[in-house]
């Protein structure tokens, strides 16, 4: 019997970090998602809150889409039940830009221009929406199945005018 979380059946681990573990999931229709299962640690509450609030405010093809957030029972037949908080995100199947570069090597100028154009469009949208990502790196830029860039991981995001309005982040 598979591990479940609410309406989602959880699959393999896609990645993990200090604040969460990301699992492949699917719903009853077979639609696949990435579910961030958040570690129950007060040190990461602000990061998680920031990511959720930021993703709720941003809707752009170059940014990973937030599907839902919640709290529920993760039912694991081997480990038992555990109450967790989670974030459901669109599944970006191409993986991280970092891995793509590491495995394929240097991009041609044409490919670089293609990716750079998409990156700048998403970055411009974020900045004109008043959001500064503050953790942009190849590990936080994903590629979808069509090789389009999607910026992810908004845990360190902040308003461009600064948290206190002073212009300092």
Secondary structure, 3 states (H helix, E strand, C coil): CCCEECCEEEEEEEEECCCEEEEEEECCCCCEEEEEEECCCHHHHHHHHHHHHHHHHCCCCCECCEEEEEEEEEEECCCEEEEEEEEEEECCCCCEHHHHHHHHCCCCHHHHHHHHHHHHHHHHHHHHCCEECCCCCHHHEEECCCCCEEECCCCCCEECCCCCCCCCC
